[in-house]
Amino acid sequence: MTKHYFSTPEFDVELGWDRRLQYFYLNVYRKPGDPQIQINQDEAGEDDTDPRLAYCSLHDLTLLDRWRNDVLMQPSPTGGLTLGELKSRLLDCQVMAPEGLFEVLEDEQHRNVGNATRTWTTTPTSP
């Protein structure tokens, strides 16, 4: 699994290519001090979900439904994000990705890279 990290003024982002599962993943975290964190804590109750999460592909019901349907149709289900869906989810969260990130992710998918980590500090570009 590759891991890419970057931050915006509002969010900390982790994303990458999962070599074993053959799809992309995305976690978007609110920065400390965001009032939504307290709201999430109050609503969570006994849930162990990180209250800072603004988006997590593991909790994306659209992907879960697709995975459930794929299990019935093919031997290796796809429950994660495509690169296009990853870009769309970033747009939904109003997160600008660092310049060059999508090209690197596409290359990692093509070469089926695993065990790579990178922290990005470059100028953001729109997905």
CNS distance restraints for C-alpha pairs under 8 A (distance, minus, plus):
assign (resid   1 and name CA) (resid  16 and name CA) 6.86 0.50 0.50
assign (resid   1 and name CA) (resid  17 and name CA) 5.60 0.50 0.50
assign (resid   1 and name CA) (resid  18 and name CA) 4.29 0.50 0.50
assign (resid   1 and name CA) (resid  19 and name CA) 5.38 0.50 0.50
assign (resid   1 and name CA) (resid  20 and name CA) 7.32 0.50 0.50
assign (resid   1 and name CA) (resid 113 and name CA) 7.25 0.50 0.50
assign (resid   1 and name CA) (resid 114 and name CA) 4.39 0.50 0.50
assign (resid   1 and name CA) (resid 115 and name CA) 5.21 0.50 0.50
assign (resid   1 and name CA) (resid 116 and name CA) 7.00 0.50 0.50
assign (resid   2 and name CA) (resid  15 and name CA) 7.86 0.50 0.50
assign (resid   2 and name CA) (resid  16 and name CA) 4.94 0.50 0.50
assign (resid   2 and name CA) (resid  17 and name CA) 5.22 0.50 0.50
assign (resid   2 and name CA) (resid  18 and name CA) 6.47 0.50 0.50
assign (resid   2 and name CA) (resid  19 and name CA) 7.84 0.50 0.50
assign (resid   2 and name CA) (resid 108 and name CA) 7.96 0.50 0.50
assign (resid   2 and name CA) (resid 113 and name CA) 6.93 0.50 0.50
assign (resid   2 and name CA) (resid 114 and name CA) 5.21 0.50 0.50
assign (resid   2 and name CA) (resid 115 and name CA) 5.27 0.50 0.50
assign (resid   2 and name CA) (resid 116 and name CA) 4.63 0.50 0.50
assign (resid   2 and name CA) (resid 117 and name CA) 5.76 0.50 0.50
assign (resid   3 and name CA) (resid  14 and name CA) 6.60 0.50 0.50
assign (resid   3 and name CA) (resid  15 and name CA) 5.72 0.50 0.50
assign (resid   3 and name CA) (resid  16 and name CA) 4.78 0.50 0.50
assign (resid   3 and name CA) (resid  17 and name CA) 7.33 0.50 0.50
assign (resid   3 and name CA) (resid 115 and name CA) 7.74 0.50 0.50
assign (resid   3 and name CA) (resid 116 and name CA) 6.25 0.50 0.50
assign (resid   3 and name CA) (resid 117 and name CA) 4.69 0.50 0.50
assign (resid   3 and name CA) (resid 118 and name CA) 6.42 0.50 0.50
assign (resid   4 and name CA) (resid  13 and name CA) 7.94 0.50 0.50
assign (resid   4 and name CA) (resid  14 and name CA) 5.56 0.50 0.50
assign (resid   4 and name CA) (resid  15 and name CA) 5.31 0.50 0.50
assign (resid   4 and name CA) (resid  16 and name CA) 5.76 0.50 0.50
assign (resid   4 and name CA) (resid 117 and name CA) 5.80 0.50 0.50
assign (resid   4 and name CA) (resid 118 and name CA) 4.93 0.50 0.50
assign (resid   4 and name CA) (resid 119 and name CA) 5.73 0.50 0.50
assign (resid   4 and name CA) (resid 120 and name CA) 7.14 0.50 0.50
assign (resid   5 and name CA) (resid  12 and name CA) 7.46 0.50 0.50
assign (resid   5 and name CA) (resid  13 and name CA) 5.61 0.50 0.50
assign (resid   5 and name CA) (resid  14 and name CA) 4.71 0.50 0.50
assign (resid   5 and name CA) (resid  15 and name CA) 6.78 0.50 0.50
assign (resid   5 and name CA) (resid 118 and name CA) 6.38 0.50 0.50
assign (resid   5 and name CA) (resid 119 and name CA) 4.66 0.50 0.50
assign (resid   5 and name CA) (resid 120 and name CA) 6.02 0.50 0.50
assign (resid   6 and name CA) (resid  12 and name CA) 6.10 0.50 0.50
assign (resid   6 and name CA) (resid  13 and name CA) 5.38 0.50 0.50
assign (resid   6 and name CA) (resid  14 and name CA) 6.88 0.50 0.50
assign (resid   6 and name CA) (resid  97 and name CA) 7.94 0.50 0.50
assign (resid   6 and name CA) (resid  98 and name CA) 7.57 0.50 0.50
assign (resid   6 and name CA) (resid 119 and name CA) 5.92 0.50 0.50
assign (resid   6 and name CA) (resid 120 and name CA) 5.07 0.50 0.50
assign (resid   6 and name CA) (resid 121 and name CA) 6.55 0.50 0.50
assign (resid   7 and name CA) (resid  11 and name CA) 5.72 0.50 0.50
assign (resid   7 and name CA) (resid  12 and name CA) 4.40 0.50 0.50
assign (resid   7 and name CA) (resid  13 and name CA) 5.92 0.50 0.50
assign (resid   7 and name CA) (resid 121 and name CA) 7.87 0.50 0.50
assign (resid   8 and name CA) (resid  12 and name CA) 6.42 0.50 0.50
assign (resid   8 and name CA) (resid  95 and name CA) 7.21 0.50 0.50
assign (resid   8 and name CA) (resid  96 and name CA) 7.58 0.50 0.50
assign (resid   9 and name CA) (resid  31 and name CA) 7.88 0.50 0.50
assign (resid  10 and name CA) (resid  30 and name CA) 6.17 0.50 0.50
assign (resid  10 and name CA) (resid  31 and name CA) 5.73 0.50 0.50
assign (resid  11 and name CA) (resid  28 and name CA) 6.47 0.50 0.50
assign (resid  11 and name CA) (resid  29 and name CA) 5.40 0.50 0.50
assign (resid  11 and name CA) (resid  30 and name CA) 4.69 0.50 0.50
assign (resid  11 and name CA) (resid  31 and name CA) 5.30 0.50 0.50
assign (resid  11 and name CA) (resid  95 and name CA) 7.64 0.50 0.50
assign (resid  12 and name CA) (resid  28 and name CA) 6.00 0.50 0.50
assign (resid  12 and name CA) (resid  29 and name CA) 5.07 0.50 0.50
assign (resid  12 and name CA) (resid  30 and name CA) 6.43 0.50 0.50
assign (resid  12 and name CA) (resid  31 and name CA) 6.55 0.50 0.50
assign (resid  13 and name CA) (resid  26 and name CA) 7.52 0.50 0.50
assign (resid  13 and name CA) (resid  27 and name CA) 5.87 0.50 0.50
assign (resid  13 and name CA) (resid  28 and name CA) 4.64 0.50 0.50
assign (resid  13 and name CA) (resid  29 and name CA) 6.16 0.50 0.50
assign (resid  14 and name CA) (resid  26 and name CA) 5.98 0.50 0.50
assign (resid  14 and name CA) (resid  27 and name CA) 5.17 0.50 0.50
assign (resid  14 and name CA) (resid  28 and name CA) 6.51 0.50 0.50
assign (resid  15 and name CA) (resid  24 and name CA) 7.25 0.50 0.50
assign (resid  15 and name CA) (resid  25 and name CA) 5.45 0.50 0.50
assign (resid  15 and name CA) (resid  26 and name CA) 4.34 0.50 0.50
assign (resid  15 and name CA) (resid  27 and name CA) 6.14 0.50 0.50
assign (resid  16 and name CA) (resid  24 and name CA) 5.57 0.50 0.50
assign (resid  16 and name CA) (resid  25 and name CA) 5.68 0.50 0.50
assign (resid  16 and name CA) (resid  26 and name CA) 6.90 0.50 0.50
assign (resid  16 and name CA) (resid 105 and name CA) 6.90 0.50 0.50
assign (resid  17 and name CA) (resid  22 and name CA) 7.25 0.50 0.50
assign (resid  17 and name CA) (resid  23 and name CA) 5.91 0.50 0.50
assign (resid  17 and name CA) (resid  24 and name CA) 4.48 0.50 0.50
assign (resid  17 and name CA) (resid  25 and name CA) 6.54 0.50 0.50
assign (resid  17 and name CA) (resid 105 and name CA) 6.86 0.50 0.50
assign (resid  17 and name CA) (resid 108 and name CA) 6.78 0.50 0.50
assign (resid  17 and name CA) (resid 109 and name CA) 6.39 0.50 0.50
assign (resid  17 and name CA) (resid 113 and name CA) 7.53 0.50 0.50
assign (resid  17 and name CA) (resid 114 and name CA) 7.47 0.50 0.50
assign (resid  18 and name CA) (resid  22 and name CA) 5.53 0.50 0.50
assign (resid  18 and name CA) (resid  23 and name CA) 5.47 0.50 0.50
assign (resid  18 and name CA) (resid  24 and name CA) 5.84 0.50 0.50
assign (resid  18 and name CA) (resid  25 and name CA) 7.14 0.50 0.50
assign (resid  18 and name CA) (resid 114 and name CA) 7.07 0.50 0.50
assign (resid  19 and name CA) (resid  23 and name CA) 7.20 0.50 0.50
assign (resid  19 and name CA) (resid 109 and name CA) 7.69 0.50 0.50
assign (resid  19 and name CA) (resid 112 and name CA) 5.68 0.50 0.50
assign (resid  19 and name CA) (resid 113 and name CA) 6.31 0.50 0.50
assign (resid  19 and name CA) (resid 114 and name CA) 5.63 0.50 0.50
assign (resid  21 and name CA) (resid  78 and name CA) 7.58 0.50 0.50
assign (resid  22 and name CA) (resid  78 and name CA) 7.52 0.50 0.50
assign (resid  22 and name CA) (resid 109 and name CA) 7.86 0.50 0.50
assign (resid  23 and name CA) (resid  78 and name CA) 7.16 0.50 0.50
assign (resid  23 and name CA) (resid  79 and name CA) 7.64 0.50 0.50
assign (resid  23 and name CA) (resid  80 and name CA) 5.16 0.50 0.50
assign (resid  23 and name CA) (resid  81 and name CA) 5.68 0.50 0.50
assign (resid  23 and name CA) (resid  82 and name CA) 6.22 0.50 0.50
assign (resid  24 and name CA) (resid  80 and name CA) 5.88 0.50 0.50
assign (resid  24 and name CA) (resid  81 and name CA) 4.87 0.50 0.50
assign (resid  24 and name CA) (resid  82 and name CA) 6.02 0.50 0.50
assign (resid  24 and name CA) (resid  83 and name CA) 6.73 0.50 0.50
assign (resid  24 and name CA) (resid  86 and name CA) 7.18 0.50 0.50
assign (resid  25 and name CA) (resid  56 and name CA) 7.89 0.50 0.50
assign (resid  25 and name CA) (resid  57 and name CA) 5.77 0.50 0.50
assign (resid  25 and name CA) (resid  58 and name CA) 7.71 0.50 0.50
assign (resid  25 and name CA) (resid  80 and name CA) 6.23 0.50 0.50
assign (resid  25 and name CA) (resid  81 and name CA) 6.00 0.50 0.50
assign (resid  25 and name CA) (resid  86 and name CA) 7.51 0.50 0.50
assign (resid  26 and name CA) (resid  55 and name CA) 7.48 0.50 0.50
assign (resid  26 and name CA) (resid  56 and name CA) 5.82 0.50 0.50
assign (resid  26 and name CA) (resid  57 and name CA) 5.43 0.50 0.50
assign (resid  26 and name CA) (resid  86 and name CA) 6.97 0.50 0.50
assign (resid  27 and name CA) (resid  53 and name CA) 7.18 0.50 0.50
assign (resid  27 and name CA) (resid  54 and name CA) 7.78 0.50 0.50
assign (resid  27 and name CA) (resid  55 and name CA) 5.69 0.50 0.50
assign (resid  27 and name CA) (resid  56 and name CA) 4.50 0.50 0.50
assign (resid  27 and name CA) (resid  57 and name CA) 6.59 0.50 0.50
assign (resid  28 and name CA) (resid  53 and name CA) 5.93 0.50 0.50
assign (resid  28 and name CA) (resid  54 and name CA) 5.41 0.50 0.50
assign (resid  28 and name CA) (resid  55 and name CA) 5.04 0.50 0.50
assign (resid  28 and name CA) (resid  56 and name CA) 6.45 0.50 0.50
assign (resid  29 and name CA) (resid  52 and name CA) 5.10 0.50 0.50
assign (resid  29 and name CA) (resid  53 and name CA) 4.49 0.50 0.50
assign (resid  29 and name CA) (resid  54 and name CA) 5.39 0.50 0.50
assign (resid  29 and name CA) (resid  55 and name CA) 7.11 0.50 0.50
assign (resid  30 and name CA) (resid  34 and name CA) 6.46 0.50 0.50
assign (resid  30 and name CA) (resid  37 and name CA) 7.30 0.50 0.50
assign (resid  30 and name CA) (resid  52 and name CA) 4.95 0.50 0.50
assign (resid  30 and name CA) (resid  53 and name CA) 6.22 0.50 0.50
assign (resid  30 and name CA) (resid  54 and name CA) 6.10 0.50 0.50
assign (resid  31 and name CA) (resid  52 and name CA) 7.19 0.50 0.50
assign (resid  32 and name CA) (resid  37 and name CA) 7.73 0.50 0.50
assign (resid  32 and name CA) (resid  52 and name CA) 7.68 0.50 0.50
assign (resid  33 and name CA) (resid  37 and name CA) 7.54 0.50 0.50
assign (resid  34 and name CA) (resid  38 and name CA) 7.87 0.50 0.50
assign (resid  35 and name CA) (resid  39 and name CA) 6.78 0.50 0.50
assign (resid  36 and name CA) (resid  40 and name CA) 6.09 0.50 0.50
assign (resid  36 and name CA) (resid  52 and name CA) 7.92 0.50 0.50
assign (resid  37 and name CA) (resid  41 and name CA) 6.23 0.50 0.50
assign (resid  37 and name CA) (resid  51 and name CA) 5.32 0.50 0.50
assign (resid  37 and name CA) (resid  52 and name CA) 5.34 0.50 0.50
assign (resid  38 and name CA) (resid  42 and name CA) 6.14 0.50 0.50
assign (resid  38 and name CA) (resid  51 and name CA) 7.45 0.50 0.50
assign (resid  39 and name CA) (resid  43 and name CA) 6.21 0.50 0.50
assign (resid  40 and name CA) (resid  44 and name CA) 5.89 0.50 0.50
assign (resid  40 and name CA) (resid  51 and name CA) 5.16 0.50 0.50
assign (resid  40 and name CA) (resid  52 and name CA) 7.69 0.50 0.50
assign (resid  41 and name CA) (resid  45 and name CA) 7.14 0.50 0.50
assign (resid  41 and name CA) (resid  51 and name CA) 5.47 0.50 0.50
assign (resid  44 and name CA) (resid  48 and name CA) 7.58 0.50 0.50
assign (resid  44 and name CA) (resid  49 and name CA) 7.48 0.50 0.50
assign (resid  44 and name CA) (resid  51 and name CA) 7.70 0.50 0.50
assign (resid  49 and name CA) (resid  53 and name CA) 7.73 0.50 0.50
assign (resid  54 and name CA) (resid  93 and name CA) 7.63 0.50 0.50
assign (resid  55 and name CA) (resid  59 and name CA) 7.78 0.50 0.50
assign (resid  55 and name CA) (resid  60 and name CA) 7.89 0.50 0.50
assign (resid  55 and name CA) (resid  93 and name CA) 7.69 0.50 0.50
assign (resid  56 and name CA) (resid  60 and name CA) 6.54 0.50 0.50
assign (resid  57 and name CA) (resid  63 and name CA) 7.49 0.50 0.50
assign (resid  57 and name CA) (resid  80 and name CA) 6.82 0.50 0.50
assign (resid  57 and name CA) (resid  81 and name CA) 7.26 0.50 0.50
assign (resid  58 and name CA) (resid  63 and name CA) 7.96 0.50 0.50
assign (resid  58 and name CA) (resid  64 and name CA) 7.86 0.50 0.50
assign (resid  58 and name CA) (resid  80 and name CA) 7.63 0.50 0.50
assign (resid  59 and name CA) (resid  64 and name CA) 7.63 0.50 0.50
assign (resid  60 and name CA) (resid  64 and name CA) 6.36 0.50 0.50
assign (resid  61 and name CA) (resid  65 and name CA) 6.03 0.50 0.50
assign (resid  62 and name CA) (resid  66 and name CA) 6.27 0.50 0.50
assign (resid  63 and name CA) (resid  67 and name CA) 6.07 0.50 0.50
assign (resid  63 and name CA) (resid  79 and name CA) 5.37 0.50 0.50
assign (resid  63 and name CA) (resid  80 and name CA) 6.10 0.50 0.50
assign (resid  63 and name CA) (resid  81 and name CA) 7.38 0.50 0.50
assign (resid  64 and name CA) (resid  68 and name CA) 6.20 0.50 0.50
assign (resid  64 and name CA) (resid  79 and name CA) 6.10 0.50 0.50
assign (resid  65 and name CA) (resid  69 and name CA) 6.27 0.50 0.50
assign (resid  66 and name CA) (resid  70 and name CA) 6.00 0.50 0.50
assign (resid  66 and name CA) (resid  78 and name CA) 7.49 0.50 0.50
assign (resid  66 and name CA) (resid  79 and name CA) 6.39 0.50 0.50
assign (resid  67 and name CA) (resid  71 and name CA) 6.12 0.50 0.50
assign (resid  67 and name CA) (resid  77 and name CA) 5.73 0.50 0.50
assign (resid  67 and name CA) (resid  78 and name CA) 5.61 0.50 0.50
assign (resid  67 and name CA) (resid  79 and name CA) 4.39 0.50 0.50
assign (resid  68 and name CA) (resid  72 and name CA) 6.95 0.50 0.50
assign (resid  68 and name CA) (resid  77 and name CA) 7.93 0.50 0.50
assign (resid  69 and name CA) (resid  73 and name CA) 6.63 0.50 0.50
assign (resid  70 and name CA) (resid  74 and name CA) 5.79 0.50 0.50
assign (resid  70 and name CA) (resid  76 and name CA) 7.76 0.50 0.50
assign (resid  70 and name CA) (resid  77 and name CA) 5.00 0.50 0.50
assign (resid  70 and name CA) (resid  78 and name CA) 6.73 0.50 0.50
assign (resid  71 and name CA) (resid  75 and name CA) 6.61 0.50 0.50
assign (resid  71 and name CA) (resid  76 and name CA) 7.00 0.50 0.50
assign (resid  71 and name CA) (resid  77 and name CA) 5.13 0.50 0.50
assign (resid  81 and name CA) (resid  85 and name CA) 5.56 0.50 0.50
assign (resid  81 and name CA) (resid  86 and name CA) 5.80 0.50 0.50
assign (resid  82 and name CA) (resid  86 and name CA) 6.16 0.50 0.50
assign (resid  83 and name CA) (resid  87 and name CA) 6.29 0.50 0.50
assign (resid  83 and name CA) (resid 102 and name CA) 7.84 0.50 0.50
assign (resid  83 and name CA) (resid 105 and name CA) 7.81 0.50 0.50
assign (resid  83 and name CA) (resid 106 and name CA) 7.34 0.50 0.50
assign (resid  84 and name CA) (resid  88 and name CA) 6.26 0.50 0.50
assign (resid  85 and name CA) (resid  89 and name CA) 6.12 0.50 0.50
assign (resid  86 and name CA) (resid  90 and name CA) 6.31 0.50 0.50
assign (resid  87 and name CA) (resid  91 and name CA) 6.34 0.50 0.50
assign (resid  87 and name CA) (resid 127 and name CA) 5.10 0.50 0.50
assign (resid  88 and name CA) (resid  92 and name CA) 6.18 0.50 0.50
assign (resid  88 and name CA) (resid 127 and name CA) 7.31 0.50 0.50
assign (resid  89 and name CA) (resid  93 and name CA) 6.32 0.50 0.50
assign (resid  90 and name CA) (resid  94 and name CA) 6.09 0.50 0.50
assign (resid  90 and name CA) (resid  95 and name CA) 5.10 0.50 0.50
assign (resid  90 and name CA) (resid  96 and name CA) 7.08 0.50 0.50
assign (resid  90 and name CA) (resid  97 and name CA) 7.76 0.50 0.50
assign (resid  90 and name CA) (resid 127 and name CA) 7.14 0.50 0.50
assign (resid  91 and name CA) (resid  95 and name CA) 5.83 0.50 0.50
assign (resid  91 and name CA) (resid  96 and name CA) 7.35 0.50 0.50
assign (resid  91 and name CA) (resid 126 and name CA) 7.88 0.50 0.50
assign (resid  91 and name CA) (resid 127 and name CA) 6.69 0.50 0.50
assign (resid  96 and name CA) (resid 124 and name CA) 5.33 0.50 0.50
assign (resid  96 and name CA) (resid 125 and name CA) 5.55 0.50 0.50
assign (resid  96 and name CA) (resid 126 and name CA) 5.11 0.50 0.50
assign (resid  96 and name CA) (resid 127 and name CA) 6.61 0.50 0.50
assign (resid  97 and name CA) (resid 101 and name CA) 6.77 0.50 0.50
assign (resid  97 and name CA) (resid 124 and name CA) 5.01 0.50 0.50
assign (resid  97 and name CA) (resid 125 and name CA) 5.41 0.50 0.50
assign (resid  97 and name CA) (resid 126 and name CA) 6.21 0.50 0.50
assign (resid  97 and name CA) (resid 127 and name CA) 6.38 0.50 0.50
assign (resid  98 and name CA) (resid 120 and name CA) 6.70 0.50 0.50
assign (resid  98 and name CA) (resid 121 and name CA) 7.19 0.50 0.50
assign (resid  98 and name CA) (resid 122 and name CA) 5.38 0.50 0.50
assign (resid  98 and name CA) (resid 123 and name CA) 5.42 0.50 0.50
assign (resid  98 and name CA) (resid 124 and name CA) 3.95 0.50 0.50
assign (resid  98 and name CA) (resid 125 and name CA) 5.61 0.50 0.50
assign (resid  99 and name CA) (resid 122 and name CA) 6.33 0.50 0.50
assign (resid  99 and name CA) (resid 123 and name CA) 5.83 0.50 0.50
assign (resid  99 and name CA) (resid 124 and name CA) 5.39 0.50 0.50
assign (resid  99 and name CA) (resid 125 and name CA) 5.14 0.50 0.50
assign (resid 100 and name CA) (resid 104 and name CA) 6.43 0.50 0.50
assign (resid 101 and name CA) (resid 105 and name CA) 6.23 0.50 0.50
assign (resid 102 and name CA) (resid 106 and name CA) 6.05 0.50 0.50
assign (resid 102 and name CA) (resid 127 and name CA) 7.90 0.50 0.50
assign (resid 103 and name CA) (resid 107 and name CA) 6.20 0.50 0.50
assign (resid 104 and name CA) (resid 108 and name CA) 6.14 0.50 0.50
assign (resid 105 and name CA) (resid 109 and name CA) 6.21 0.50 0.50
assign (resid 106 and name CA) (resid 110 and name CA) 6.17 0.50 0.50
assign (resid 107 and name CA) (resid 111 and name CA) 6.02 0.50 0.50
assign (resid 108 and name CA) (resid 112 and name CA) 5.46 0.50 0.50
assign (resid 108 and name CA) (resid 113 and name CA) 4.90 0.50 0.50
assign (resid 108 and name CA) (resid 114 and name CA) 7.90 0.50 0.50
assign (resid 109 and name CA) (resid 113 and name CA) 6.59 0.50 0.50
